[in-house]
Amino acid sequence: MNVQTFRDLMSERPFRPFRLVMSSGQTYEVRHPEMAMVTKSDLLVGLDEDDELGVPTRFKICSMLHVTAVEPLEISSGGSNDGNGAQQR
């Protein structure tokens, strides 16, 4: 993955939620463009959105070198969440 790929994903309108699949097997969901930020080599993904404030309570730094796939998400998708914003596979 590269910077332009993520810039394109983040700027799509309407925004389409996606899941990052890391080389470790861990996954992270990006459901809103405000919940991720692209840097030169990483994607910062917001986790545990505070419902009252609408901002993440913490974030995970995902190296683009370790992103093995980007999967589209259904808006109403379920999945077992580990409580940290990361999906278990």
C-alpha positions, 0 to 999 in steps of 0.5 A: 500500500502507498500514500496515494492509495490511502489518500484516495480511500479517505477522500472518496465521496461518499466515503466508503468504510473499509477494514485494514488487514495487517500482516499479523492478521489483526484488522482495524475498521475505518468507518468515518474519514475523521477516524484516520489520518495518513502520514508518509509511511503510516495510517493512524486509525482512531479506536473506541470512538467516544459517542458523546464527543464523536472523537477517538479515545486512542489510536493505532499506528498502522505501518503501510508496509504491514497492510496486506489488504483493504476490504470494504465494509458494509455499513451495518456489518457485525463482527466480534469486536475485541473492545479495542476497536480491532476485529478478531479474525 
